[in-house]
Amino acid sequence: MRVDDFDFVLPPEAIAQRPIVPRDAARMLDVEAQLVDRTIRDLPYLLRPGDIVVFNDTRVIPARLRGRRGDVPIEITLLKALGADRWLGLAKKARRLRPGHRIDFADDFSAKVETKGDGGEVTLAFNRAGSSLIHALETHGAAPLPPYIKRDGLPDSRDNQDYQTVFARRPGAVAAPTAGLHFTDRLLQALDTHGVRRVMLTLHVGAGTFLPVKSESINGHVMHAEWGEIDEDTAEAINTARKDGGQVVAIGTTVLRMLETAGDANGRITPFAGETAIFITPGTPVRAADCLVTNFHLPRSTLFMLVCAFSGTERMKRAYAHAIRSNYRFYSYGDCCFLHRGEDS
């Protein structure tokens, strides 16, 4: 398959620059045989008692930092943890940096450049580790918004709250699991009241989620690796729900990727902890989830390929054309859709 097969015209104004307020007022396109315009608040009533909804509890760290090397301003976006005190990052004005240089972010917060790549990648060793490093990032960093959300300077304090799910608890992501951004305590309570069970897994979303597909063929794209975990209790709950006839509902592509990583050919989940670089494209069997709630993705992206694999390419192209005509809001701060697994998945 060619990447061009997943292209479509997206008006720039369709990319949401701020989330809707309140979160659970977001629109939701129900994509099945017919297209039905709903809101995310309708989700509990589309599910049945005994269904199980799976969320990603990763917490986005404020991964954008501004510091100085002497008199030279430096901006760093952290990409991936390499250890308790070491991160891979991407530096602006990287030509000014050399291995051994120190970058100061505050009087008591700095990092030393260990290595530097040709594309601005740097390996940083911080003077803090573990929870102390996370605290320093919370104090001095800013939300790592995707490049499609425009801000003058660093993201603001509102973004630090908006770009985080209400159930985030495990720090480590440098991009939000955006389908989860629509959920409020009120909506979670509605799921509980309707007899729908909720469980959590973790996938620390990496900045690679924003990387464009540069090859002409899908097979030429190398997927980024991300760390995730499904514990024994979560795996057992999902397997029990399916055995009892319940639907497994993935909230976001990150959840679906983790379920497929940990699932067998019958969709049975086993506990998992480690990195996954799974690339779900049309023709890839999808067995571990029956429904998917996900935001609207960009043309030619791996995420649009994933939803085409899940529900069918022609169905998703029709759904996206409807969404554009109907002024749905796209991407991280945008609206969402409710997808049913296609017969060919």
N, C-alpha and C positions, 0 to 999 in steps of 0.2 A: 504493500500500500504506500501511496505517496502522501506526503504531508499536505500537499495541495488539496487532497480529498477532504480535509478538515478545515478548510478556509471558509470564511464568510465575512461580509462587510458589517463591521460594528461601528456605528457613529461614536466619535470620541465622547460626546455628551452623555452617552449611555453608561459610562464608567462612573460609579458613585464616588463622590469625594468626601461625603460624610454619611454615617449610618442614619437610618430612619429612627425617630424617637416617638414612642418607646420601641425598644428592640423587637418586641413581639407584634408590632404593627407591620412588619415586612410582608410584602406580597409573596405568594407561593403559587407557582404554576403546577397543577396536578397533571402529570403527563402520562396518559394511558391511551386507550383507543381514541378518546376524545380529550381535548385540552380544556381544562377547567381553571378559571382564575379564582384563587382563594387567598387566604393569608396564613401565616405560620400558626396562628391561633387555632386553625381548623385541624391541625395535625392529630390531636388526641381522638377526634371523632372519625378520622380515617383509619384508625387502628382498632384492634380488637383486644378485649381482656385476654391476657396470656401472651400477647406480643412482647417482644423485648427490644428496647431502644439502646443503642450502644454509642456512647460519647467518648471523645478524646479529652482527657483531663490535663494535657500539657499546659504549661504556663509560659507565655511569651516573656522573654527577658528584654529589658531595654537595651538592645544590642547596638544602637548607634551612639558612638562616642565622639566627642570633640576634645582634642588635646593639643599639646604643643611639643615640638622638639626644639628646644631653645626658643628662638623667635618665630619659628615656622609653624603655622597652624596645620594640624593634621586631623582628618576625619576618618574614623574607622567604623566599618560595619562588621560585626562578628558573624561568622558563618557556621562554625561547628566546633564543639568542645573536643579537645584532644586529651584532656586530663583535668585534674582538679584546679590547676592554675594556668593551663595553656589552651589557647584558642586559635583556630584558623580564622583570619579576617581578611577583609578587602579594604585597602587604603586608598583614599584620594591623595593626589600628589605623592604617589608612592616613589617617584623618582628621587624624592628628597630623603628617602629612607635607605639605610644599610643595616645588615646584621650587626648587632651590638648597640644600635641607637636606642635611646630611652625616650618614650613618649609619656609626658606628664598630663594626666587628666584632672588631677586635683593635688593639693599639697601632700596628701598621704595615699595617693592612688596613681600608679604608673605601670608601665609594661615595657619590657625589653624585646626588641625585634630579634628573633632567632634566625629566621630564614625569610627570603623574599623571592617571589616568583615573577615571571615576565609579565603577567597580567594584573599586577597590583596586589596579588595575594601575599599575605604576611603571616608568619607564625609568631604569636605573641606569648611571652611568659609574664604573667602579671605578678605583682608583689603581694597579691592576696589569693586565697584559694577557697574552694568550696562555698559554704554559706557566706563567708566574709566577702568573697568576690561578688556573689549575687547581690549582697547588700550594697556594695559599692556601685554596681551597675544600676540598681534601683534608684540610687541617690543621684548619680551623675549621667546616666544614659537616657536615651529617648526611644520611643517605640520604633521598631524597624519596619516602617510602612513600605509596601511595594512601590516600585517606581511609577506606577500608574496613578497613584494618589499624590497630588501635587501640594506641596507646602513651601512657603517662604522660610528657608532655614530648616531646622529640625522640627519634627512633629511636636505638637503642643500637648499640654497637660490633659486636654480632652481626649486626644488620641491614646494616651497612656491607659485610660480607662476603657475607651470604646474598643480598642484592639485587644481585648481580653475577654474570654468567656466568664460567665458567672461561676462556673464550676472548676476553673483552672486551679491546679494545686501543685503540679510537679514542674519546677522551672527547668527550662532547657530549649524551648523552641525559639527560633528567630523569625517565624512567620506564624500567624494565627491559624487555627483550624476554623475557617471562617463560617462554615455552616452552623457551628455552635454559637456564633455571636448573636443569633436571633433569639436565643432562649433566655427567659427570665424565670425568677422563682415562681411567679404565677403560672407560667406555662409548664414548668416541671411539676408543679402541684396538680395541674389539670391531667397530666399523664398518669400520675399516681392515682388520682381519683377515678380515672377510667379503667384502672386495673392493668395498666401497662408497666412492665418492670423496666428499671433503668440500671445500667451497669457502665463501668468506665474501663477503658484501656488507655495506654499512653503511646503517642508517637510524637517525638520532638521534631516538629516540622522544620526543614532547613530552607535556606535561601534559594536552593536549587529549584524549589517549586516555581520560581519566577523565570528560570532560564528558558529562553526560546529554543525551539527545535530548529537547528540550523541545517540539518541534512535534508536532502530531497526525499529520502525514503525513511519511513518509520524505523526500519531496521538499523539505520545508521545513527540513531540517537542513543546515547549512553545515559541511563537514568541515574540520578543522584541517590546516595545512600542516606538513610535516616535511622536513628535508633528508636526502638519501640519495645513495649512489653505488654503481654496479656498474662495476667496471673491465673492461678488454678481456679479460684472462685469464679472469676469472670468467664473463663472457658466453660466451666461446668454449668453455669447459669444459662449461657447461650445454647449449649448442647441440649440441656433439659427443656428449654423453651421450644426448640425445634422438634424434639422428640414428642412433645405434647401437642404439637400442631400449631405453635405460635410462629409468627413471622419475625425474622431478624431484620431490624431497621438500622442501617448505618447512618449516623449523622456526620456526613462529610466524606470526602474522598480519602482523607487520611485514615479514617476508621475502616473504610472498605479495603484499603491497601493492607492494613494490618490484619484484618480478618482473612483475606486471601493468602497472606503470607503464612498464617498459622493454621489454615484450613487444609483438609485433605480433599480428595476427589469427590467426596460426598458432602463437603461443607462442614464436617466435624472439626471443631477447634481444639487444638492442644496448646498448653501453656508455651509461651515464647518470650525470649528476651534476647535482643541483639539487633543487628542492622538489617534493613530490608532495602532492596533496590528494585522491587517488583515494578514492572511496566505493563499496565493493563490496557490492551488495545483490542479493537474488534477482531474476533477470532480467538481471543483468550477466554477460556471457560470461567465464568463467575459463579461460584457455588455457595459462598459463605454468607450472603445476605440476600434478602428477598426484596427489600425496598431501600432507597437511598434518598436522603435529603441533602442537597448540595446547592451551592450558589451557581450563578451563571459565569462561565469561564470564557477566556479569550480565544479568538480564532487561532488555529494551528498549534494549540497548546496540548501538552500531555494530558491535562485534566479534561479537555473536551474530548480527546480520544477515549479516555476512561469512561465517560458517561455514554459515549456511543457504543462502547463495548458492553455496557451494562443494560442499556435499554434499546439499542438498535440505532444505527447511523441515520437512516432516513427519518425515523421518529424524532430523533434529537434535532436534526436540521429543521424539521417542521416546527418543533417546539421553540427553537431559538428564533426562527423567523417570526413566530407569533409574539414572542417576548419583546423583540425589537420593535415591532409594529405597535405593541401595547405599552411601550415606554417602561418596561421593567428595567430595574437598575442592576448593572452588572458588576461583577467581581467582588473584592473583599468586603466592601461596605454596602453591597447591593442586596437584591432580593434573592429568592431561592426557588427551587423546584423540587417536587416530590416525584420520584421515579420508581417505576416497577420494573423488576428484572424481566428482560425480554426472553422470548421463548428460545432463542438461539444461544443464550448465555450459558 
